[in-house]
């Protein structure tokens, strides 16, 4: 598929996930096979004030390209300047604007899904950004603040007219969070209304879910979030299934090598002690359902060095062979 002039291999996108889609995890998912990876949410205000914490989120490597960087905020001038900084850093292939985050501290700023209540401000923001950048521009939205989806239709029409190049839709309301079911029918209606690509997101937990979403909605691609945390191979499996009708589940060998790879990358990027604290929870993503996983998860709670982590992984693997 293409977004503006960017050609993308496959039909899979890794969703932006706060605290998860950092550089090491994006590289891991890219190595496992994924069309486009996306950064964590990046604050336009943080860029404007040169916040080190914000600028650290913009760390990137060529190996992860194509990369989408997601920007959030509510001030048109700050958003446009932030997008221009990202473009000038020459790290992003796509800039995505967050219209979907329903976390209270984001909504209180008038950002994220709050923008779906304010069409005029949304239009001003997107027009200002489009004037500043040449990169492909996307927006990620929810269905809005009620189940009608009317705000989604209004905002996406505004976005298309403002020069946005693709829409990503997670068809849950602001109040739903991740609860209930995603309304895939809304994806289909948006696809019929718009002339730009539509990427579907929500309730894709298995390969077959992605195939069903595309078949039922006609969307151009799928975006996967939380399910990729448990199975970073999922995105390449989806692409394989869409092309060949079959896919290969990861073996235990693949899973344990992936855990070792994530450990190495986390330590190299964050430093040994911070990485170990993060890995206590994150390595358990990969081993759900494997015999002995509860004991392994318990052992992870006291890891304090890379050697300790790798030893536990090896011991766990040896114990189940």
N, C-alpha and C positions, 0 to 999 in steps of 0.2 A: 504494500500500500504506500501511498504518498501523503504527506502532510505538507502543503505548500510545495516546495521543491525538494523536500527531504524524502528520499526513498528509504523504506523500512523493510527489513527482511522479516517475514512472518507477521503474525497478527496478535502478538502478546506484548503487554505493557505491565511493568511492575508498578504498583500504586505507591504514592508517597505515604510513608508511615512515620509519624513523629517518634524519634528515639530508636528507630529500627533501620530505615533505609539510609544509613550512613555509608560512607565510601567503601569500607570493607564488605558490608553485606551486599551492596550493589555489584561490586566486583565478583563476589561469589555467585550471585544469581546470573550475572552475565556469563561467567564461565560455565554455568550449568545450562545455559542456552535461553536467551530472552531477547525479544526484539528491541524494546526500549526500557531503560531503567529510569526511575524518577527519584530526585532528592527528597529529603525531608522538607517540610515547610520552611521557607526562608522569609524573615521579616523585612519588608521594604524599609521600615523605620530603622531596623538594626543596621542595614546597609548604609543608610543615610548618615547615621551617627558612628559609623566605623566600629561597630561592636565586634570585638574579637570572636565572641561566641557565635555570632551570626556569620561572620566571614569564614570561620572554620567549617561551617556547613557547606561552603562552596568549594571545598577541596575536591579535586577530581583527577582522574587519569585517563589517558586516551583509550585504554583498554575497555573502559565502560561505555564508550560511545556506541550509538547515540544516547545522549543524556538529556532528560527533561528536568529543568530546575523549576520548582514550584514556589511562587511568590505570593505573599499575603499582605494585606493592608487595606486601608480605606481612604487614604488621601491621594487624589489623582496625581499631583505633582511628585510626591514621594514615590509612588508606585512606578511612574514613568522613569524617574531617575534611577530607581533600583533596577528596573529592567534593562536600562541602558548600561549600567555598571556590569551586570551579568553578561550582556552581549559583548562588551569590551574586554572582559576577562577571557573570552574565547574558549569557554569551557562547555557551554550549553549548545545543544542542537535544537532544542525547543524551550520556550518559556511558557509555563503554565500558570494561570491565575486561579487562586483558590476561592471558589464560590460555594464550598461544600462543608468546611469544617464547622461543627456545631459545638465545639468546646466553649464553655461559658466565657473564659478570659479572652478568646478570640472574638466571639460574638459581641461582647461588651465594647470592643473597639470599633464596632461597625464593620468588621471584616468577616471573611469566611461566608457562611450561609446568610449572615445578616444582609449582605449585599443583594440577595435575591428579593428583599423587601423594598429595595430602592432602585428602580430601573434607571432613573435619571443619573444618579451617581454612578451606577454600573456603566452606563453609556459613556460618561465623562472619563472614567478610569480607563476603559478599554480603548477609547479614541486617543487618549493621551499616550498610552503605551504603544499603540500601533504607529503613532507618528515618530516615536523615538527608536524603534527597533525594526530590523529587517528579518530577524529570525522567525521561523514558524511560531505562531502564537495559538495557544489552546486555553480553554477554561474547563475546570472540573466543578460540576454542580451537583446538587441534590434535586429532588422533585420540588422542593420549596418548603413552605411552612404548613401546607395542608395536603391532603391526598389527591386533590384535583389535578395537580401537575401544571396548573395554569401559569404559575411563576416560572416554571422551567421553559414553557413555550415562549413566554415573553422575553426572558433573559437571553435565550439562545437566538431568537430573531434579532435582538439588539446586537448580540455578539457577532453574528454573521455579517450584519450590515456594517459593523465597525471594523471588519477586516480580520476577525478571528478565523483561524484556519482549520480548527477541528474542535469538537465538543466531547467531553468525557462526562457521562452521566451515571451517577449512583442513585437509582430511583427509590430512595427512602426519604421520608420527610426529616426536617431538622430535629423534631422531637423524638424520632425513632432511634437515632444513633445507629447502632448495628442490630437493633432488635427487630422482630417481625420478619416479613418477607420483602425482598426487593420487588418492585412492580415493573417487571420486564416489559409489560405492555406499553409503558411510557417510553421506553427506549425505541420501540417500533414506531410509535407516533412521531417522535422527534426525528427519526431517520426519514420518515415520509415527508416531513415538513422542511427539512434542511437540505441544502445542496453541498454542504461540506461534510467531511467524514465524521461519523459518530462512533465513539468507543464506549462499549458497555461495561459496567462495573457493578458488582454486588451478587453475592450468593454463588460465586464460582469456587467450589471447594474440590471438585474433581475434574478430570479431563472432560468427561461427558457433559458436565455443566456448561463448559465453554462452547462445545459443539451445539448444545441445545439453545443457548442464548443467541448465537449467530443465526441458527436456523429459524428461530421464532421471531427474531427482531429485525434481521437484516443488517445488524450493526457491522461496521467495517473491521473492528478488532475488539479484543477484550482486555480489561485491566484486572489484575489479580493482586490482592493485598495480603490479608492475614494467612490465607492458605499457603502462600509462598514461604512464610516463615517456617512452617512445618515441613514443606517439601519444595526446596528451591529448584528442583528439577521439573516442577509442574508446568512451567511456562514452555519449556522445550517439548514436553510431552504433549501439550495442547497443539503446538505447531505440527508435530509429527502426526498426530491423529487427524488434524484437518487436511493434511496432504496425503497421507497414506491409509488412513482408516485404522491405524494401530499405533501403539506406543509401548515402550519398555519401562516398567516400574524400576526404580533404583534398587539395586541389591544392597544387602547389609554392608558389603565392602564399599560401595559407593557412598553410603550414608556415613560410615566412619571416616572415610577419607575426607569427606566434606566437612565433618566436625573438626578434624585436624587442620584443614585448610583455613576454616574460619578462626580457629584459635591462633594460628600463625599470623593471620592478617590483623586480627584485633590487637594482639600484643605489639606488632610492628607499628600500628597506627596510633593506639591509645596509650601505650606503655603497659608494662607487665601488671602492676597492681590494679589500675583502673580496668584493664581488660579482664582480669580474673573476676572482679566484682560483677561485670556485665555478663560474662560467660556463665556465671552460676545459674542464671535463668535462661539464657539463650540456647545453650547446648541442649537443654531438655526439650526444645522445640522438635528436634529431629528424631527422638527415640520413643515417642508415644506408641504403645502397643508392643514394643519389643520386650520379650521376657527379661525381667530384672531391671526394668527402667526405673521403678520407684526407688530401688536401692542406689542406682547410679545417680538419680536426681538428688537424693539425700547426701551422697558423697560430694556432689558438686558444691554444696553449701559451704564447704571449708577450703576450697581451692585457693592457693595463694601464689602459685608460680606456673609458668608455662609447662615446665617439666611435670609438675603435679597433674595438670590437666591432661596432658598427652598420655601420661601413665594410666590415669583412670580410664581414658578412652580405650587404650590398648587392652587393659584388663577386662573391661566390659565386653569388648569385641571377642576376646579369647574365650570368655566364659559362655558365649552363646553359640560358638562354632561347633 
